[in-house]
Every structure is written in C-alpha cells, then in structure tokens.
Amino acid sequence: MNQGHRVERLDGDTVRQGLTSDLGFTKEDRDENIKRVTFVSKLLTRNGVIILATFVSPYRERRKKTREEIGDFIEVYTRCPIEVCIARDVKGMFKKALAGEISNFTGIDDPYEEPDNPELIVDTDKKSIDESVQKVLNKLNELSYI
C-alpha cells in the first residue's frame, strides 16, 4: 500500500524493544522515547522516506518539539474514549493499570494531553480500520504528501 513511496513504520512496541529498551514510563522517559524516535524520523525523512510513527505520545510540548524538528509532520489524533480502549485491551495493560500493577499508565494515572490542532482526527470508536486508513490516505493526498 506504499503506492511507490519509500515508507517505514516506527511502532511503539517495536522501538521499545530495540531502541529504547532502557527507558521506563515516567514523563522524562516517555519524552526521551519520543525524542529518540524524532531523531530517527529526521534521518529517514531527509532521505525521502515517509515515516508512520505509531506511538502513545501523551505530552503536547514533546509533540510540538517533534513537529518543529521534523518539519514535514502530520499529527493524526486517533481519538477513542477510555472505556473503549479498556474494552479493546488485547494486551491486558489497562487491566493491570487499573489494578495498580502498572504505574504511569496513560489515561489511568498519567494524563493524555489532547492535541490542540492536529491535521487529522480519526475517531476509532466510530470508524472501521479500513475507513480510518482511507481517511489518513485522503489527508496525505490532500496535503500532497502522496
């Protein structure tokens, strides 16, 4: 589905296994995680690679810095009510956070600061995966990224 473009997906779980395994989930560590991902993204984008970075990035200030550093940056806010996130909890992480087994968990005992002006909002509780993907592709096309 890359339509002839060079595309790389940076996934939060995969990056935490390989690039940021030394970090925890404090605010400082979360900021450092996104800072490192920003660095990798800058390297790839300056070489013509489109990056799909799929991360929980809960803090506005860090997202703002990432936008400034990368330049060609589109923020897609995948919005979903916490109740739906909990119901979809395939990894059991919300269950552990609610039981107090995990601390600093976004949406439970650590805040998520909603974006002020994302380029796109996808309400994943109202749209299917295919509809959500199409919405993102339409926006990328509209903005002449693809």
C-alpha contacts under 8 A as a table, 3 or more apart, distances in Angstrom:
res1	aa1	res2	aa2	distance
2	N	5	H	5.30
2	N	6	R	6.92
2	N	7	V	6.38
5	H	49	V	7.45
5	H	50	I	7.30
5	H	146	I	7.75
6	R	48	G	6.98
6	R	49	V	4.90
6	R	50	I	6.06
7	V	49	V	5.37
7	V	50	I	4.63
7	V	51	I	5.85
7	V	52	L	7.44
8	E	49	V	6.76
8	E	50	I	6.27
8	E	51	I	5.05
8	E	52	L	6.27
9	R	51	I	5.73
9	R	52	L	4.58
9	R	53	A	5.83
9	R	54	T	7.40
10	L	14	T	7.39
10	L	15	V	6.72
10	L	37	V	7.89
10	L	51	I	7.03
10	L	52	L	6.09
10	L	53	A	4.69
10	L	54	T	6.18
11	D	14	T	5.35
11	D	15	V	5.99
11	D	53	A	6.09
11	D	54	T	4.99
11	D	55	F	6.35
12	G	15	V	5.25
12	G	16	R	6.08
12	G	53	A	7.79
12	G	54	T	6.03
12	G	55	F	4.85
12	G	56	V	7.30
13	D	16	R	5.19
13	D	17	Q	6.41
14	T	17	Q	5.17
14	T	18	G	6.44
15	V	18	G	5.22
15	V	19	L	5.20
15	V	20	T	6.22
15	V	21	S	7.85
16	R	19	L	5.79
16	R	20	T	4.59
16	R	21	S	4.90
16	R	23	L	7.81
16	R	33	N	7.94
17	Q	20	T	6.59
17	Q	21	S	5.20
18	G	21	S	6.15
20	T	23	L	5.63
20	T	33	N	6.22
20	T	36	R	7.86
21	S	24	G	7.92
23	L	29	D	5.45
23	L	30	R	7.63
23	L	32	E	7.91
23	L	33	N	7.13
24	G	29	D	5.62
24	G	30	R	7.25
25	F	28	E	7.82
25	F	29	D	5.62
25	F	30	R	5.58
25	F	103	S	7.97
25	F	104	N	6.01
25	F	105	F	7.53
26	T	29	D	5.12
26	T	30	R	6.05
26	T	104	N	6.15
27	K	30	R	5.12
27	K	31	D	6.10
27	K	104	N	7.98
28	E	31	D	5.16
28	E	32	E	6.18
29	D	32	E	4.95
29	D	33	N	6.04
30	R	33	N	4.99
30	R	34	I	6.40
30	R	57	S	7.58
31	D	34	I	5.29
31	D	35	K	6.03
31	D	59	Y	7.89
31	D	62	R	6.30
32	E	35	K	4.81
32	E	36	R	6.17
33	N	36	R	5.38
33	N	37	V	6.36
34	I	37	V	4.93
34	I	38	T	5.97
34	I	57	S	7.08
34	I	62	R	7.38
34	I	66	T	7.92
35	K	38	T	5.02
35	K	39	F	6.38
35	K	62	R	7.67
35	K	66	T	7.28
36	R	39	F	5.06
36	R	40	V	6.43
37	V	40	V	5.15
37	V	41	S	6.00
38	T	41	S	4.96
38	T	42	K	6.07
38	T	66	T	5.88
38	T	69	E	7.54
38	T	70	I	7.21
39	F	42	K	5.17
39	F	43	L	6.45
40	V	43	L	5.20
40	V	44	L	6.33
41	S	44	L	5.16
41	S	45	T	5.92
41	S	51	I	6.49
41	S	70	I	7.36
42	K	45	T	5.22
42	K	46	R	6.07
42	K	69	E	7.42
42	K	70	I	5.51
43	L	46	R	5.57
43	L	47	N	6.68
44	L	47	N	5.19
44	L	48	G	6.66
44	L	49	V	5.31
44	L	50	I	7.55
44	L	51	I	7.43
45	T	48	G	5.07
45	T	49	V	4.80
45	T	50	I	6.02
45	T	51	I	6.91
45	T	70	I	7.81
46	R	49	V	7.31
57	S	62	R	7.82
57	S	63	R	7.03
58	P	106	T	7.07
58	P	111	P	6.90
58	P	112	Y	4.53
58	P	113	E	5.54
58	P	114	E	7.55
59	Y	62	R	5.67
59	Y	63	R	6.50
59	Y	112	Y	6.58
59	Y	113	E	5.48
60	R	63	R	5.11
60	R	64	K	6.06
60	R	113	E	6.00
60	R	114	E	7.33
60	R	115	P	6.39
61	E	64	K	5.01
61	E	65	K	6.30
62	R	65	K	5.09
62	R	66	T	6.21
63	R	66	T	5.03
63	R	67	R	6.18
64	K	67	R	5.11
64	K	68	E	6.28
65	K	68	E	5.07
65	K	69	E	6.14
66	T	69	E	5.13
66	T	70	I	6.06
67	R	70	I	5.43
67	R	71	G	5.75
67	R	72	D	7.56
67	R	73	F	5.63
67	R	74	I	7.99
68	E	71	G	5.51
70	I	73	F	6.27
74	I	118	P	7.38
74	I	119	E	5.93
74	I	120	L	7.85
75	E	118	P	5.00
75	E	119	E	5.49
75	E	120	L	6.55
76	V	118	P	6.04
76	V	119	E	6.22
76	V	120	L	4.83
76	V	121	I	5.77
76	V	122	V	7.11
76	V	136	V	7.76
77	Y	115	P	7.13
77	Y	118	P	6.33
77	Y	120	L	6.21
77	Y	121	I	4.74
77	Y	122	V	6.13
78	T	121	I	6.01
78	T	122	V	4.83
78	T	123	D	6.01
78	T	124	T	6.33
79	R	121	I	6.68
79	R	122	V	5.93
79	R	123	D	4.87
79	R	124	T	6.18
79	R	125	D	7.87
80	C	84	V	6.60
80	C	85	C	6.68
80	C	123	D	5.92
80	C	124	T	5.70
80	C	125	D	5.70
81	P	84	V	5.41
81	P	85	C	6.46
81	P	125	D	7.46
82	I	85	C	4.90
82	I	86	I	6.11
82	I	107	G	6.94
83	E	86	I	5.14
83	E	87	A	6.24
84	V	87	A	4.94
84	V	88	R	6.13
84	V	125	D	7.01
85	C	88	R	5.10
85	C	89	D	6.15
86	I	89	D	5.10
86	I	94	F	5.83
86	I	95	K	7.51
89	D	92	G	5.33
89	D	93	M	6.60
89	D	94	F	6.29
89	D	95	K	7.64
90	V	93	M	7.94
92	G	95	K	5.29
92	G	96	K	6.40
93	M	96	K	5.12
93	M	97	A	6.14
93	M	102	I	7.81
94	F	97	A	4.94
94	F	98	L	5.93
94	F	105	F	7.96
94	F	108	I	7.85
95	K	98	L	5.20
95	K	99	A	6.18
96	K	99	A	5.04
96	K	100	G	6.28
96	K	101	E	5.03
96	K	102	I	5.81
97	A	100	G	5.05
97	A	101	E	5.54
97	A	102	I	4.56
97	A	103	S	6.32
97	A	105	F	6.32
97	A	108	I	6.85
98	L	101	E	7.53
98	L	102	I	7.94
98	L	108	I	6.98
99	A	102	I	7.79
100	G	103	S	6.63
102	I	105	F	6.64
103	S	109	D	6.74
104	N	108	I	7.71
104	N	109	D	5.58
104	N	110	D	4.98
105	F	108	I	5.55
105	F	109	D	5.61
105	F	110	D	5.37
106	T	109	D	6.50
106	T	110	D	4.70
106	T	111	P	5.63
106	T	112	Y	5.94
107	G	110	D	5.80
107	G	111	P	5.53
107	G	112	Y	5.88
108	I	111	P	7.35
115	P	118	P	5.85
118	P	121	I	6.73
120	L	136	V	7.50
120	L	139	K	7.34
122	V	127	K	7.65
122	V	132	S	6.22
122	V	135	K	7.53
123	D	126	K	5.56
123	D	127	K	6.23
123	D	132	S	7.91
124	T	127	K	5.18
124	T	128	S	6.85
124	T	129	I	7.52
124	T	132	S	7.04
125	D	128	S	7.88
127	K	130	D	7.98
127	K	131	E	5.73
127	K	132	S	5.96
128	S	131	E	5.09
128	S	132	S	6.07
129	I	132	S	5.05
129	I	133	V	6.11
130	D	133	V	5.13
130	D	134	Q	6.14
131	E	134	Q	5.10
131	E	135	K	6.17
132	S	135	K	5.07
132	S	136	V	6.41
133	V	136	V	5.19
133	V	137	L	6.22
134	Q	137	L	5.00
134	Q	138	N	5.98
135	K	138	N	5.11
135	K	139	K	6.30
136	V	139	K	5.15
136	V	140	L	6.23
137	L	140	L	5.07
137	L	141	N	6.09
138	N	141	N	5.08
138	N	142	E	6.01
139	K	142	E	4.89
139	K	143	L	6.13
140	L	143	L	5.20
140	L	144	S	6.17
140	L	145	Y	5.14
140	L	146	I	5.86
141	N	144	S	4.92
141	N	145	Y	5.82
141	N	146	I	5.00
142	E	145	Y	7.73
143	L	146	I	7.91
